[in-house]
Amino acid sequence: MSLGDDHQSSGGYGGAGQTRTRLPDGDGDGHGTSRRGGRSSSRSLVTMVGVVVLLVAAIAFANRGGDDSAGSDDAAADTPKTSATAPSGTRPVQAGFAHDAQGAQSAAANYAVALGSDGMFDKAKRDAILQAIIVPGRVADFETTLDKAYSPSFNKNVGLNENGSAPKGYTFVSRTSPIGTKVTERSADSATVEVWCSGLLGLAGQNSTSPVTNSWFTITMKLEWVNGDWKIVTHSQKDGPAPIPGDDRASSADEMAKAVQEYGGFTYAR
């Protein structure tokens, strides 16, 4: 069970809070998923141990049916009129990722989204995600490592309650957006993929001591083809490449919280 390679999704974990994205197509090796550079040690820890919920959402959608046999004109006519946070696709992913270089890149991009989501701060969601995206033989190791990392003291250190929930009046933001992918090694049943990402992390709200900030980082994943799909064997992260910051005015805490609530996170990339 996983995301497919037809580049579509109709929702995510949390239903109407999800949207769809699609990165440019190309040949499998021509694209150029733990965490964020330039932050406190606690933020670095989030990025290094992350693995998540949006993926679980997309996986759930993969079990739904649909029919994309209509032509492009019909598809355009049938496009639903939705709110900003509603799913934009009309047909969910049907099967796992393709058994080729592009399929490995698609898997890595989506796993990067999972690695950076707020679902990792919830024990039940985190375990479900690990079961879905990690090779079976490594799941127990990942669970042990992440249970230690996402401790009550760690949650408090990033501004959350001990159980990983956001304090009343605040909106917790943890999102990763893939910018591009690159295969660095490949064999018939394994691939090493680098995913260049941008991420958001912090608490949106008045008087927040951990305001939402942006970072740039690259996640390297070693994937194996197991039981008909790509699964993570190992993953690591390094800072950058980071562009020169622009002249954008930083939004207020209220503006940021509103944006997070109104714009759903992505469930399917590439």
N, C-alpha and C positions, 0 to 999 in steps of 0.2 A: 504494500500500500504506500503510495507516494504521489508526487506530482507527476504530470505527464509532460509530453514534449510537443503538444499542439499549441502551447503558448497561450492558454486561456484559463480563466478561473472565474467562478461566479460568486465568490464570497470568501469568508474566513472565519476564524474563531471569533465568536461574538457577533456573527451575522452581519447586520447592517453597518457595522463599523469598519468594513473592509472594502478595498478597491482593487483594481487590477492594473498591472503595468506590463510593458513589453519592451525589451531592449532590442537593438538592431540585430537582424539575422546576418549570417555570414558563414564562412567555412569554419569548421569546428576548432581549428587552432589559430584562428585569426583574431580572436577577441582579447582585446587587451586590457570563504566566502571567506574574552576575545575582543580586541577593542581599541580603545581610543587614545590617540596620542595627546600629549600636552595637558594631561589631567592629573588629579591627585592619585595617590597609590590605590585608593579604593576604587576609583573609576577604572584604573588599569586592570584591577582584579576582575571587575565585571566583564571587561572585554576578553580577558584571557580565559575565563571559565565558561563563558556563555555558550549555550547550545540550544529550541523554543516554541512558542505557542502558535504563532501565525502559520507555521508549517503544519501543525496538527490540524489547524483549521482547513488548510488547503487539502490535506490528506482526506479529511472527512468529506470534502466536496468531491474528491475523486471517485467516491462511491455513488454519486448521483448520476442520473442518466441525462441524455440530451440528444438533440439532432441538429447537426450543422450541415445537412445536405442542401439547404437552400442556397441560392446564388447570392452574390454580394449585394445586389439591389434589394433582394428580399430581406437579407440580414440587416441592412441599414434601416429598412422600413420597420423591422421588428425590434430595433434597439429600444430597450425600455427607458422611459424618462424617470430618472432616479435622483435622489438627493445626493449631496456631496459625499456622504458616508456610506451610501448603498453600493452593492456590487455592481460593476459596470458591464460584466460579461453576461452572455446569454446561454453559454454552455460550459459546464465545468470540465476539468481535466478528467480523462477517462482511465488512464493507465499510468504506469511508472515512466521514469525517464528513459530516453533512448539509449541503447547500448553502443554509443559511439562518443566521439570527442565532444560534440555539441551537447549531447545528453548529460555528460559529466559536468560541463560548464553550467548547464541549466540547474542541475542538482546542487552544485556548489553555491550558485547565486541565491537559490532559495534557502539553503541551509544557513547562509550568511544572514538572511533576514531573520531566521529563527534564532541564530546566535545572539542577535542584538535586541530581541523583543523583551517586553516586561514579563512575559510568561515564565521566564527563568526564575523569577522571584517567588513563584508559587510552587511548592513541593510537588503537588499532584500533577500539575501541568508539566513541570520540568521532567518528571519521570516518564510521562507519556511521550514527550518529545524525544527523549533519549531512546526509548524503545523503537521509535519510528525511524530515526535517522542514523543511529550508530550500529556498526556491525555487531551482531549478537554477542560475540565473545568479549566485547569491550564494554558492554552496557553497565555491568556491575561496577567496573572500575570508574567509569564516568560518574555514576550515581554517588559513589563514595566520595570522590573528589569534590563534586559540586555540592553535596550536602554539607561538607565542611566549609566550603567557600561561602555559601549563602546562609551564614549563621545569623542569629538574632543580633549579635554585635555588629556584623557587617551591614545588615539592613539599617541599623541605627546610624551607622557611619555615613551612609549615602542619603540620610534624611527620612528613611521610611520607619514605620513601626516595626517592632521585632518580628512580627509575622510576615513581613514583606508588603503590607498594605500601605497606601499613602495616608498621611495624617489628614484629618478632616479639614476641608477647605483648600486642599492642594491636589494637583494633578501630576501623577508620576509619568515621566516621558522616557522611554527607552526604545529607540527605533534605529534600524540599520537599513540603508539604501545602497544596493550594489550599483557601482558606476561602470564597471567593466570586468571581464574575466579573461584568463589566459591559462592554457594548458602548458605546463612545463615538462611533464613526463607522462608517457602513455604506453600501455601495453594492452593486450586484449581484454583483460579483466581488472585493470587498475589504472588510476590516473591521479596526477597531482595537479591541482588547479589553484591558481591565485585569483582572489576576488578583491578588487579595489573598491572601497566603501566609504561612504560618508555616514556619520551617525549623530544622533541626538541623545542626550542623557541629562536628567536633572528633575527637579521639582518645580512645577509652575504654580505660582501663587504669591500673594502679597507677603513680604518679609521672608521669603524663602532664603535659607542659608546655602542651598545647593541649586542655584538657578540653572535652567536648561542651557547647555552649551553644545557647540558643534565640534566634531573632530573628523579627521581623515585617517584611514588605516587600511592595511592590506591583510587579509586572512588567507592563509595557505592551508588547504585541506588535501589529505591523501584519502582517496576514495577507492573502494573495492566493489566489484559487481557481485552482489550476494542475493540469492533468491529472486533473481529477476529485476534488481534495482541497484542503484548506486547507494552505498552507505559510507559513513565517515569512519576511518580507522584512527587518524590523528588530525589535529588541527593546531595551528599556531597563528600568532599575529605580530605585525610590526607597524610602526607609525608611518603615515604618509602613503603616497605622495600627497602633499597638501598645497593647494593653490594660495596665492597671495590674497589675504582677506580684502573684500570689497569695502565700499563706503556705506553699506546698508546700516540704517539706524536699528539698533536693537529694540525689539518689541517689548512692550510692558508685560508684566506677569499675567495680567488679565488677557491681553491679546494672545499670548502664547498658549495659555490654558484653553482659550476658546478655539484656537486653531487645531489643537490636538484633539479636542472633542468633536470638531466638525469635519475634520479630514481623516478618513479612515486609513489605517496602515495597509501596505501592500501584502497580498497573499501569494502572488506569483510573479516572478521576475524572469526575464529573457524569454 
